[in-house]
Amino acid sequence: MGKTDRDGRRHPIFGDPGPAARGALRHPDVALIADLIPPEGATYFPDLLTPKPTGGSWKSIIADQIAEIESTTTSTIEQQVYATIAAHWGRPVSHRIRRLVESGQLARRLASGIAHFWKETLNDDWSALQAILDGDINERAKSIAAHGIGHVLGDLHPRIGWTRDILTIDTPYHHHIDLAGHGFVLAPTILSWPETLIQIDDTAQMTLYYPANQIGNGSRRPTELSQVIGDMRAKLLSDLGTPRSTAELAARHRVSASTVSYHLAALHRANLVSKHRDGRHVLYQRTQRADLLVDTS
């Protein structure tokens, strides 16, 4: 779950969060998790919400993480929810969070919220998402075997670098930690694309979450088509098998919204994309004519 769900905005990869996610957010325990998502301009998530993944099957990993959230100690909750959040957000948490911390019920309610959101929004489609995560892990494992861990660390994300024995991550804050003797988990993610997430406040929970390889790359690779209409327009067409807004396309292809608008206008004039309004958004999609171009490129 991310700010796109809580605030009603479309996810740049998956689009509208859908009625299941909106319905789940009305559950009181899920709403508590939304209270702990950082406001605009802040980056800190309480580590208790993202326990370090364990080994085993995906079902056991998820079950272990939910159990660990529920068993979070009072001292850990107070440190993260009071002191750390106030320092990073510049304001305290909501009154309902404070009441549950003081009554000792917060950990149980957060675990319940995670379990409920998982069941209502992700469980049914998990096999497809798991295939993406498994594919990333298998690819990274082969790369480590062939080239070493440094090669993989330097290739995870544009914000992550590896120089000799130093891992660097471009973040809004400065922090240095000696990882020697500590476990450090690399975990691919899907819903947080295109961001990386790093948790290092607790040395027992140190984890680097990075976007899985196949997320955000588009479903097709434009080839000869780019020689006819240009690289950017070919990439946009390849990505418009699903209706998407200008903002989504800009986020997915890491260009400005004005650049996307310029190319979409040209594609629309050429009858290669159609557009329609969906609430606050104008969505673009390939036409049948463009489907033929993409399928044969």
Secondary structure, DSSP 8 states (H G I E B T S, - for coil): --HHHHTT--BTTTBS-HHHHHHHTTSHHHHHHHHTS--TT-----GGGS----SS-HHHHHHHHHHHHHT--HHHHHIIIIIIHHHHHSS---HHHHHHHHHT-HHHHHHHHHHHHIIIIISTTHHHHHHHHHHHHHHHHHHHHHH-HHHHHTTS-TTEEEETTEEEE--SS------TTS--EEEEESTTTT--EEE-SSGGG-EEEEE-TTTTS-SS---THHHHH-HHHHHHHHTTTS-EEHHHHHHHHTS-HHHHHHHHHHHHHTTSEEEEEETTEEEEEE-HHHHHHHHT-
